[in-house]
Amino acid sequence: MKLIIVTGVTALAVLAFMVELLRRRQLQEKYAILWLAVSIVILPMAFFPPIINNVAEALGIKSGVSLVLFLGIVFLLMVTVHLSWEVSRLEEETRTLAEDLALLRSELGRPRDSSSVPAPSSPSSDLPAGVSDDQR
């Protein structure tokens, strides 16, 4: 009975935590949906443990606990692969952006460290006296 309560409370806490992170815009929707789905799937299993045992029996698995552990490991592996894919994609994007920035800096003839170079003057100050921005 205690396991049912702890599992149910944990699932509700995860659900509330994800909603709060979404509300504060600290977690992207694509990740929140995943964790919301997990907590929604865990809730009925927490309060009705025979469901797990019946599904395990139907799949030919001796114990519902074994099924839950197996599915948990598979889920974590999928999350890990997805996050590795995201990191790889972001690293590639960062490399491309760094290369583009380096090309732009070389075209402008600016050094790599822009903090040592004074800030460029506004475009209107480069114009001869008496020429407005509209006359460019």
GIHUMO-V358409 format. One record per pair of residues at least 12 apart in sequence whose C-alpha atoms are under 10 Angstrom apart, sorted by the first residue. I is the first residue (numbers start at 1). GAP is how many residues later the second one is. D is the distance in Angstrom with one decimal. If there is no record, write none. Layout:
# GIHUMO-V358409
i->{I I}
gap->{GAP GAP}
d->{D D}
This chain:
# GIHUMO-V358409
i->{1 3 3 3 4 4 4 4 4 4 5 5 6 6 7 7 7 7 7 8 8 8 8 8 8 8 8 9 9 9 10 10 10 10 11 11 11 11 11 11 11 11 11 11 12 12 12 12 12 13 14 14 14 14 14 15 15 15 15 15 15 15 15 16 16 17 17 17 18 18 18 18 18 18 18 19 19 19 19 31 34 38 42 45 49 49 50 51 52 52 52 52 52 53 53 53 53 55 56 124}
gap->{46 43 44 46 39 41 42 43 44 45 41 42 40 41 35 36 38 39 40 31 34 35 36 37 38 39 40 34 37 38 29 32 33 36 25 27 28 29 30 31 32 33 34 35 24 27 28 30 31 26 21 22 24 25 26 17 20 21 22 23 24 25 28 20 23 15 18 19 13 14 15 16 17 18 21 13 14 16 17 48 45 37 26 23 15 16 14 13 12 13 14 15 16 12 13 14 15 12 12 12}
d->{9.5 8.1 9.5 9.8 9.7 8.7 5.3 5.8 8.1 7.6 7.5 7.6 8.4 10.0 7.9 7.8 8.7 5.4 8.1 9.2 7.7 5.8 8.3 8.4 5.1 6.4 9.9 8.7 8.9 9.9 8.5 9.2 8.9 9.3 9.3 8.3 5.0 7.5 8.8 6.2 5.9 9.6 9.9 8.1 9.9 7.1 8.5 9.1 7.4 8.8 7.8 7.7 9.0 6.4 9.5 9.5 7.7 5.8 8.8 8.7 5.8 7.6 9.6 9.0 9.5 9.9 9.8 9.5 9.4 6.1 8.7 9.8 7.1 6.7 9.4 7.9 9.8 9.9 8.1 9.8 9.4 9.5 9.9 9.8 8.4 9.8 8.4 8.6 5.1 7.8 9.8 7.8 7.7 7.9 9.6 8.5 9.7 8.5 8.9 9.6}
